Amino acid sequence: MNQTIELIISPDGQSRIETQGFRGEHCRIASRFLEQTLGKTTAEQLKPEFHQGVSDQAHLQEGS
């Protein structure tokens, strides 16, 4: 599957970043540069893909 990052800017200047084709934390890593450039994040909506592909090792590190 292709990985894409889409930046959507509405007429009133609000911006939204949508990622596709990423699993787990990789979407946040890939779009971080845009989030930092745009400034403060006011909301986040995670897609089901965010919760897929998380390895057992990642769960162990979070629980440590």
VOPAGU-2260 file (C-alpha; in pm, 1 decimal, decimal comma):
REM VOPAGU-2260
SITE   aa  ch    i         X         Y         Z
SITE  MET   A    0       0,0       0,0       0,0
SITE  ASN   A    1     123,8     349,5     -79,6
SITE  GLN   A    2     200,8     580,3     208,4
SITE  THR   A    3      73,2     935,3     171,1
SITE  ILE   A    4      51,9    1247,0     384,7
SITE  GLU   A    5    -217,7    1493,7     288,2
SITE  LEU   A    6    -226,5    1851,8     415,5
SITE  ILE   A    7    -575,0    2003,7     392,1
SITE  ILE   A    8    -621,7    2377,8     444,7
SITE  SER   A    9    -975,6    2512,6     467,9
SITE  PRO   A   10   -1079,3    2859,3     343,0
SITE  ASP   A   11   -1076,5    2989,1     702,1
SITE  GLY   A   12    -710,4    2887,4     745,6
SITE  GLN   A   13    -764,0    2574,5     955,7
SITE  SER   A   14    -528,9    2292,6     860,7
SITE  ARG   A   15    -559,2    1917,9     890,9
SITE  ILE   A   16    -306,3    1642,5     827,2
SITE  GLU   A   17    -425,6    1301,8     709,8
SITE  THR   A   18    -196,8    1003,4     670,0
SITE  GLN   A   19    -273,8     686,6     476,6
SITE  GLY   A   20     -90,8     357,1     445,1
SITE  PHE   A   21      94,1     378,9     777,0
SITE  ARG   A   22      58,7     140,1    1070,1
SITE  GLY   A   23     113,4     213,7    1433,5
SITE  GLU   A   24     324,9     510,2    1537,6
SITE  HIS   A   25     478,1     544,6    1188,6
SITE  CYS   A   26     207,1     792,4    1085,2
SITE  ARG   A   27     305,2    1028,7    1366,3
SITE  ILE   A   28     674,6     995,9    1287,4
SITE  ALA   A   29     617,3    1065,2     917,1
SITE  SER   A   30     394,9    1369,9     973,7
SITE  ARG   A   31     581,7    1518,5    1271,2
SITE  PHE   A   32     766,2    1775,0    1057,6
SITE  LEU   A   33     434,4    1916,4     933,2
SITE  GLU   A   34     283,3    1924,2    1281,4
SITE  GLN   A   35     586,3    2112,1    1413,8
SITE  THR   A   36     579,0    2357,2    1124,0
SITE  LEU   A   37     206,8    2429,2    1157,7
SITE  GLY   A   38     219,8    2484,9    1533,0
SITE  LYS   A   39     -14,8    2378,4    1809,4
SITE  THR   A   40    -217,9    2058,5    1765,6
SITE  THR   A   41    -576,9    2111,8    1876,8
SITE  ALA   A   42    -724,2    1767,8    1804,9
SITE  GLU   A   43    -619,4    1421,8    1694,9
SITE  GLN   A   44    -832,4    1144,7    1549,9
SITE  LEU   A   45    -659,3     807,9    1519,6
SITE  LYS   A   46    -759,0     564,7    1245,9
SITE  PRO   A   47    -787,0     189,4    1308,6
SITE  GLU   A   48    -452,7     141,6    1129,0
SITE  PHE   A   49    -281,3     322,7    1416,5
SITE  HIS   A   50    -365,6      30,5    1643,5
SITE  GLN   A   51    -251,1    -234,4    1392,2
SITE  GLY   A   52      99,8    -361,4    1351,8
SITE  VAL   A   53     215,8    -268,5    1700,5
SITE  SER   A   54     473,6    -527,6    1801,0
SITE  ASP   A   55     482,5    -706,7    2134,4
SITE  GLN   A   56     816,2    -538,2    2202,4
SITE  ALA   A   57     650,8    -194,9    2182,0
SITE  HIS   A   58     389,2    -306,7    2436,1
SITE  LEU   A   59     662,0    -426,0    2671,0
SITE  GLN   A   60     850,2     -98,0    2644,3
SITE  GLU   A   61     535,9     101,6    2721,0
SITE  GLY   A   62     463,2    -112,8    3025,3
SITE  SER   A   63     816,1     -83,2    3165,4
